[in-house]
Protein backbone atom coordinates (compact mmCIF):
# COMPACT_ATOMS: atom_id res chain seq x y z
CA UNK A 1 0.00 0.00 0.00
CA UNK A 2 1.42 3.36 -1.00
CA UNK A 3 0.63 6.37 1.18
CA UNK A 4 0.46 9.76 -0.42
CA UNK A 5 0.56 12.95 1.62
CA UNK A 6 -2.21 15.43 0.98
CA UNK A 7 -2.68 18.79 2.63
CA UNK A 8 -6.04 20.16 3.77
CA UNK A 9 -7.41 23.43 5.06
CA UNK A 10 -7.98 24.80 8.54
CA UNK A 11 -7.52 22.02 11.10
CA UNK A 12 -6.50 19.22 8.77
CA UNK A 13 -3.69 16.69 8.80
CA UNK A 14 -2.69 13.79 6.58
CA UNK A 15 -1.06 10.69 7.96
CA UNK A 16 0.97 7.96 6.30
CA UNK A 17 -0.52 4.63 7.29
CA UNK A 18 0.37 1.13 6.14
CA UNK A 19 -1.88 -1.73 5.22
CA UNK A 20 -2.86 -4.03 8.04
CA UNK A 21 -0.86 -6.86 6.57
CA UNK A 22 2.30 -4.87 5.96
CA UNK A 23 3.36 -5.07 9.60
CA UNK A 24 2.09 -8.56 10.31
CA UNK A 25 -1.06 -7.25 11.93
CA UNK A 26 -3.97 -9.03 10.34
CA UNK A 27 -6.66 -9.71 12.94
CA UNK A 28 -9.87 -9.37 10.92
CA UNK A 29 -11.82 -8.06 13.92
CA UNK A 30 -9.40 -5.16 14.48
CA UNK A 31 -10.13 -1.93 12.61
CA UNK A 32 -6.80 -0.22 13.25
CA UNK A 33 -3.59 -0.32 15.26
CA UNK A 34 -1.65 2.72 16.48
CA UNK A 35 1.29 1.37 18.41
CA UNK A 36 -0.16 -0.63 21.30
CA UNK A 37 -3.60 0.96 20.88
CA UNK A 38 -6.23 -0.91 18.88
CA UNK A 39 -9.85 -0.39 17.93
CA UNK A 40 -12.06 -3.33 17.10
CA UNK A 41 -14.62 -3.36 14.34
CA UNK A 42 -17.17 -3.68 17.13
CA UNK A 43 -15.92 -0.45 18.73
CA UNK A 44 -16.30 1.40 15.42
CA UNK A 45 -19.81 -0.05 15.07
CA UNK A 46 -20.74 1.09 18.58
CA UNK A 47 -19.83 4.71 17.90
CA UNK A 48 -21.49 4.60 14.49
CA UNK A 49 -24.71 3.05 15.86
CA UNK A 50 -24.79 5.68 18.62
CA UNK A 51 -24.65 8.44 15.99
CA UNK A 52 -27.48 6.92 14.00
CA UNK A 53 -29.70 6.35 17.03
CA UNK A 54 -29.28 9.85 18.43
CA UNK A 55 -29.54 11.54 15.06
CA UNK A 56 -32.73 9.65 14.26
CA UNK A 57 -34.26 10.58 17.61
CA UNK A 58 -33.39 14.25 17.08
CA UNK A 59 -35.05 14.20 13.66
CA UNK A 60 -38.16 12.54 15.09
CA UNK A 61 -38.44 15.13 17.83
CA UNK A 62 -38.09 18.00 15.39
CA UNK A 63 -40.62 16.46 12.99
CA UNK A 64 -43.12 15.90 15.80
CA UNK A 65 -43.40 19.63 16.31
CA UNK A 66 -44.94 20.00 12.86
CA UNK A 67 -46.68 16.64 12.65
CA UNK A 68 -44.39 15.45 9.85
CA UNK A 69 -43.37 11.82 9.41
CA UNK A 70 -39.69 11.54 8.41
CA UNK A 71 -38.73 8.82 5.96
CA UNK A 72 -36.17 6.12 6.87
CA UNK A 73 -33.59 7.97 4.76
CA UNK A 74 -34.20 11.18 6.68
CA UNK A 75 -33.57 9.36 9.95
CA UNK A 76 -30.06 8.33 8.87
CA UNK A 77 -27.03 10.51 9.53
CA UNK A 78 -24.48 10.85 6.72
CA UNK A 79 -21.72 9.87 9.16
CA UNK A 80 -20.10 6.57 8.12
CA UNK A 81 -18.05 3.93 9.86
CA UNK A 82 -15.12 5.24 7.86
CA UNK A 83 -15.63 8.68 9.42
CA UNK A 84 -15.57 7.08 12.86
CA UNK A 85 -12.29 5.25 12.25
CA UNK A 86 -10.71 8.34 10.69
CA UNK A 87 -11.50 10.23 13.86
CA UNK A 88 -10.24 7.57 16.26
CA UNK A 89 -6.89 7.09 14.49
CA UNK A 90 -6.23 10.79 13.98
CA UNK A 91 -7.13 11.65 17.55
CA UNK A 92 -4.75 9.05 18.96
CA UNK A 93 -1.85 10.17 16.77
CA UNK A 94 -2.55 13.82 17.53
CA UNK A 95 -2.43 13.14 21.28
CA UNK A 96 0.90 11.36 20.88
CA UNK A 97 2.43 14.24 18.92
CA UNK A 98 1.26 16.82 21.46
CA UNK A 99 2.61 14.75 24.36
CA UNK A 100 5.97 14.20 22.67
CA UNK A 101 6.35 17.94 22.16
CA UNK A 102 5.12 18.78 25.68
CA UNK A 103 2.27 20.84 24.30
CA UNK A 104 -0.60 21.73 26.59
CA UNK A 105 -4.00 21.13 25.00
CA UNK A 106 -6.73 23.21 26.64
CA UNK A 107 -10.29 21.95 26.67
CA UNK A 108 -11.92 24.71 24.62
CA UNK A 109 -14.20 23.17 22.03
CA UNK A 110 -17.41 21.55 23.23
CA UNK A 111 -19.69 19.09 21.52
CA UNK A 112 -22.43 21.73 21.64
CA UNK A 113 -20.31 24.03 19.48
CA UNK A 114 -19.89 21.35 16.82
CA UNK A 115 -23.27 19.65 16.70
CA UNK A 116 -24.82 22.04 14.17
CA UNK A 117 -21.92 21.79 11.72
CA UNK A 118 -21.56 18.04 12.15
CA UNK A 119 -25.31 17.53 12.10
CA UNK A 120 -24.89 15.09 14.97
CA UNK A 121 -26.36 15.71 18.45
CA UNK A 122 -23.92 16.83 21.13
CA UNK A 123 -24.89 13.80 23.21
CA UNK A 124 -23.27 11.43 20.68
CA UNK A 125 -19.80 10.14 21.49
CA UNK A 126 -18.73 10.97 17.94
CA UNK A 127 -19.41 14.66 18.51
CA UNK A 128 -17.54 14.65 21.82
CA UNK A 129 -14.52 13.02 20.15
CA UNK A 130 -14.62 15.68 17.47
CA UNK A 131 -14.34 18.31 20.21
CA UNK A 132 -11.16 16.64 21.51
CA UNK A 133 -9.78 16.41 17.99
CA UNK A 134 -10.32 20.10 17.22
CA UNK A 135 -8.62 21.13 20.48
CA UNK A 136 -5.51 19.15 19.50
CA UNK A 137 -5.45 20.38 15.92
CA UNK A 138 -5.67 23.99 17.00
CA UNK A 139 -2.66 23.60 19.29
CA UNK A 140 -0.59 21.80 16.66
CA UNK A 141 -1.46 24.36 14.01
CA UNK A 142 -0.34 27.13 16.33
CA UNK A 143 2.82 25.51 17.70
CA UNK A 144 4.38 23.70 14.76
CA UNK A 145 6.59 25.73 12.39
CA UNK A 146 4.67 26.39 9.15
CA UNK A 147 5.66 24.32 6.14
CA UNK A 148 6.42 25.45 2.60
CA UNK A 149 3.59 26.10 0.17
CA UNK A 150 3.45 24.62 -3.34
CA UNK A 151 0.93 24.06 -6.12
CA UNK A 152 0.44 20.39 -5.26
CA UNK A 153 -0.52 21.23 -1.69
CA UNK A 154 -2.86 24.01 -2.79
CA UNK A 155 -4.53 21.75 -5.35
CA UNK A 156 -4.99 18.96 -2.79
CA UNK A 157 -6.77 21.40 -0.48
CA UNK A 158 -8.93 22.71 -3.29
CA UNK A 159 -9.97 19.31 -4.61
CA UNK A 160 -10.93 18.07 -1.16
CA UNK A 161 -13.04 21.13 -0.41
CA UNK A 162 -14.58 21.18 -3.89
CA UNK A 163 -16.00 17.70 -3.30
CA UNK A 164 -18.19 19.15 -0.55
CA UNK A 165 -19.62 21.81 -2.86
CA UNK A 166 -18.28 24.57 -0.61
CA UNK A 167 -16.16 25.97 -3.46
CA UNK A 168 -16.71 25.90 -7.23
CA UNK A 169 -15.11 23.05 -9.14
CA UNK A 170 -12.96 23.61 -12.20
CA UNK A 171 -11.03 26.65 -10.97
CA UNK A 172 -7.56 27.35 -12.31
CA UNK A 173 -4.54 27.42 -10.03
CA UNK A 174 -4.50 31.21 -10.27
CA UNK A 175 -8.13 31.38 -9.17
CA UNK A 176 -7.55 28.91 -6.34
CA UNK A 177 -4.58 30.83 -5.00
CA UNK A 178 -6.58 34.02 -5.17
CA UNK A 179 -9.39 32.39 -3.19
CA UNK A 180 -6.94 30.99 -0.63
CA UNK A 181 -5.18 34.31 -0.04
CA UNK A 182 -1.69 33.94 1.42
CA UNK A 183 -2.26 30.23 1.99
CA UNK A 184 -1.24 30.40 5.64
CA UNK A 185 -3.76 27.74 6.62
CA UNK A 186 -2.25 25.36 4.09
CA UNK A 187 1.23 25.90 5.51
CA UNK A 188 0.10 25.16 9.05
CA UNK A 189 -1.90 22.13 7.93
CA UNK A 190 1.11 20.80 6.06
CA UNK A 191 3.21 21.05 9.22
CA UNK A 192 0.59 19.07 11.17
CA UNK A 193 0.46 16.53 8.37
CA UNK A 194 4.20 15.94 8.53
CA UNK A 195 4.18 15.61 12.32
CA UNK A 196 1.36 13.08 12.35
CA UNK A 197 2.84 11.10 9.48
CA UNK A 198 6.15 10.88 11.31
CA UNK A 199 4.39 9.69 14.47
CA UNK A 200 2.37 7.12 12.51
CA UNK A 201 5.57 5.65 11.12
CA UNK A 202 7.32 5.74 14.49
CA UNK A 203 4.66 3.82 16.40
CA UNK A 204 3.78 1.37 13.61
CA UNK A 205 0.30 2.42 12.55
CA UNK A 206 -1.82 0.13 10.39
CA UNK A 207 -5.42 -0.07 9.25
CA UNK A 208 -7.68 -2.95 8.29
CA UNK A 209 -7.99 -2.99 4.47
CA UNK A 210 -11.78 -3.29 4.67
CA UNK A 211 -11.65 0.50 5.04
CA UNK A 212 -10.88 1.32 1.46
CA UNK A 213 -9.51 4.84 1.86
CA UNK A 214 -8.27 6.28 5.11
CA UNK A 215 -8.91 9.99 5.53
CA UNK A 216 -8.34 12.65 8.16
CA UNK A 217 -11.39 14.34 9.73
CA UNK A 218 -11.23 17.88 8.44
CA UNK A 219 -13.12 21.15 8.43
CA UNK A 220 -12.88 24.54 6.80
CA UNK A 221 -14.65 27.83 7.43
CA UNK A 222 -17.06 29.07 4.79
CA UNK A 223 -19.59 31.89 4.60
CA UNK A 224 -22.25 29.29 5.41
CA UNK A 225 -20.35 28.05 8.47
CA UNK A 226 -18.04 25.09 9.08
CA UNK A 227 -17.76 22.54 6.28
CA UNK A 228 -16.79 19.08 7.52
CA UNK A 229 -15.18 16.56 5.19
CA UNK A 230 -12.70 13.71 5.07
CA UNK A 231 -9.47 13.96 3.12
CA UNK A 232 -8.32 10.58 1.71
CA UNK A 233 -4.60 9.95 2.01
CA UNK A 234 -3.93 6.27 1.33
CA UNK A 235 -3.87 4.73 -2.13
CA UNK A 236 -4.76 1.04 -1.87
CA UNK A 237 -2.31 -0.11 -4.53
CA UNK A 238 -0.63 -2.84 -2.49
CA UNK A 239 -1.69 -6.49 -2.28
CA UNK A 240 -3.58 -7.95 0.67
CA UNK A 241 -2.24 -11.36 1.60
CA UNK A 242 -3.27 -12.18 5.18
CA UNK A 243 -6.94 -11.31 4.87
CA UNK A 244 -8.72 -12.86 1.93
CA UNK A 245 -10.75 -10.46 -0.20
CA UNK A 246 -11.87 -8.11 2.57
CA UNK A 247 -15.12 -6.36 1.81
CA UNK A 248 -16.43 -3.08 3.25
CA UNK A 249 -19.50 -3.22 5.50
CA UNK A 250 -22.75 -3.21 3.58
CA UNK A 251 -24.09 0.33 3.32
CA UNK A 252 -27.53 1.02 4.67
CA UNK A 253 -29.90 3.79 3.70
CA UNK A 254 -28.17 7.09 4.24
CA UNK A 255 -24.74 5.54 4.82
CA UNK A 256 -21.90 5.80 2.35
CA UNK A 257 -19.48 3.06 1.47
CA UNK A 258 -16.40 3.46 3.70
CA UNK A 259 -13.84 5.76 2.11
CA UNK A 260 -16.31 8.22 0.58
CA UNK A 261 -17.57 11.53 1.87
CA UNK A 262 -20.28 13.93 0.80
Buried (B, 14 or more C-beta within 10 A) or exposed (E): BEBEBBBBBBBBBBBBBBBBBBEEBBBBEBBBBBBEBBBBBEBBBEBBEBBBBBBBEBBBEEBEEEEEEBEEEBBBBBBBBBBBBBBBBBBBBBBBBBEEEEBEBEEEBBBEBBBEBBBBBBBBBBBBBBBBBBBBBBBBBEBBEBBEBEEEBBBBBBBBBBBBEBBEEEBEEEEBBEEBEEBEBBBBBBBBBBBBBBBBBEBBBBBBBBBBBBBBBBBBEEEEEBBBBBBBBBEBEBEBEBBEEBEBBEEEEBBBBBBBBE
